[in-house]
Amino acid sequence: MKVNEGEFVRYADLPDLCKPEHIAAYFDVTKPTVMKWLRNDSFPEAFKIGGQYRIPKESVRAYAESKYGKVTENEE
C-alpha cells in the first residue's frame, strides 16, 4: 500500500502490518509524530524488520479506540 502525503486512509484500507507512514496517514499526523509514539511505546506490539518498524493493524485499532472510542471496519 503506497501512501501519498496528505492522503486519507480508512482503517479498512490499512495493511495487516502497517508502516509508520500508513499510521501517519490514518491519524492525519506527520511521520515524526508516529516515530515519537513508537519510541513512547504507544504500539507495544510494534517490531522491526530490517530496521523498519511494522505495526500490526490490531494495534492501530487498540490505540485509536483508547484515544477516540470505537473504530469500525468501514470507518470513513
C-alpha positions as CSV (number, residue, x, y, z in Angstrom):
1,M,0.0,0.0,0.0
2,K,1.6,3.3,-1.1
3,V,0.5,6.4,0.8
4,N,0.9,9.8,-0.8
5,E,1.4,12.8,1.5
6,G,-1.9,14.2,2.6
7,E,-3.8,11.1,1.5
8,F,-6.7,10.0,3.8
9,V,-6.6,6.3,4.8
10,R,-9.5,4.4,6.2
11,Y,-9.0,1.6,8.9
12,A,-10.4,-1.0,6.5
13,D,-7.7,0.0,3.9
14,L,-4.7,-0.4,6.3
15,P,-2.5,-3.5,5.6
16,D,-2.2,-6.2,8.3
17,L,1.3,-4.9,9.1
18,C,1.5,-1.1,8.8
19,K,4.5,1.1,8.2
20,P,4.8,4.4,10.1
21,E,3.7,6.3,7.0
22,H,0.4,4.3,7.0
23,I,-0.2,5.2,10.6
24,A,0.6,8.9,9.9
25,A,-1.9,8.9,7.0
26,Y,-4.6,7.2,9.1
27,F,-4.3,9.6,12.1
28,D,-3.5,12.6,9.8
29,V,-0.2,13.3,11.6
30,T,3.4,13.5,10.5
31,K,5.7,10.5,10.3
32,P,7.9,12.1,13.0
33,T,4.9,12.1,15.3
34,V,4.3,8.4,14.7
35,M,8.0,7.8,15.4
36,K,7.6,9.6,18.7
37,W,4.6,7.3,19.5
38,L,6.7,4.3,18.7
39,R,9.5,5.5,21.0
40,N,6.9,6.1,23.7
41,D,5.6,2.5,23.3
42,S,2.1,3.6,22.2
43,F,2.2,0.5,20.0
44,P,3.7,-2.2,22.2
45,E,3.3,-4.9,19.6
46,A,5.3,-3.0,17.0
47,F,8.5,-4.6,15.8
48,K,11.3,-4.1,13.3
49,I,12.0,-5.9,10.1
50,G,15.4,-4.9,8.6
51,G,15.5,-1.8,10.8
52,Q,12.0,-0.7,9.6
53,Y,9.0,-0.6,12.0
54,R,5.9,-2.7,11.4
55,I,2.8,-2.1,13.5
56,P,0.0,-4.8,13.5
57,K,-3.3,-3.4,12.3
58,E,-5.0,-4.5,15.5
59,S,-2.5,-2.4,17.5
60,V,-3.6,0.6,15.5
61,R,-7.2,-0.2,16.3
62,A,-6.4,-0.5,20.0
63,Y,-4.6,2.8,20.1
64,A,-7.3,4.6,18.2
65,E,-10.0,3.2,20.5
66,S,-8.0,4.2,23.6
67,K,-7.9,7.7,22.2
68,Y,-11.1,8.2,20.3
69,G,-13.6,5.4,21.0
70,K,-14.8,2.5,18.9
71,V,-13.3,2.0,15.4
72,T,-15.4,0.3,12.8
73,E,-14.1,-1.7,9.8
74,N,-15.9,0.5,7.3
75,E,-15.0,3.8,9.0
76,E,-14.6,6.7,6.6
